[in-house]
Amino acid sequence: SFNEVVDENVFKPVAKTYKYITPDPVKTGVSNFFSNVGEVSTITNDVLQLKFNQAGQDFLRFSINTTIGVLGIFDVASSMGLKKNKEDFGQTLGYWGVPQGPYLVLPFLGASSFRDAPGLYADMAISPVEQLHNKEELAANTLNIIDVRARLLRATKILDTAAKDKYIFIRESYLQKRELVVNDGENTETFEID
């Protein structure tokens, strides 16, 4: 309930305004930049999961987008055929056998689990954004949050109209998705939505 109130009164209106006033090429560049910054966490977690070939590909992708793509504003690597991977510390813990544990809803951050919550902290700690000075870090994190929320506006509309019980729908969707990404797309567990 807390997250929904904050979202409805702060994040959603700001995201709608951002989406309305920001030109599409700028929104794309912002999304690409933060996606490129996220490659640092992906590469680290590739190595921690012993996915060395994927780590090499992700490092190449990061290098190309950081240099030719002007700090990642342009996603040059995708047009060169280098697909984007996403690995995080929660997946790394799952790879090494740490069970998912109970579902959690974190204030401001939303859906998580006992395994993924510490992973969020680990991923944030190694992010290049966290190495900025206080004001710059706050500005970058704020812009990232607004960008992510703006990209989720359409999903919110679908969720509001499709789900009888939003909490159960989000919980089960989250748990299924996390199970799939930890197992690299192989579903090993069956979930039922009431």
Buried (B, 14 or more C-beta within 10 A) or exposed (E): EEBEEEBEEEBBEBBEEBBEEBEEEEBBBBBBBBBBBBBBBBBBBBBBBEBEEBBEBBBEBBEBBBEEBBEBBBBBBBEEEBEBBEBBBBBBBBBEEBEBEEBBBEEEEEBBBBBBBBBBEBBEEBBEBEEBEEEEBEEBBEBBBBBEBBEBEEEBEEBEEEBEEEEEBBBBBBBBEBBBBBBEEEEEEEEEEE
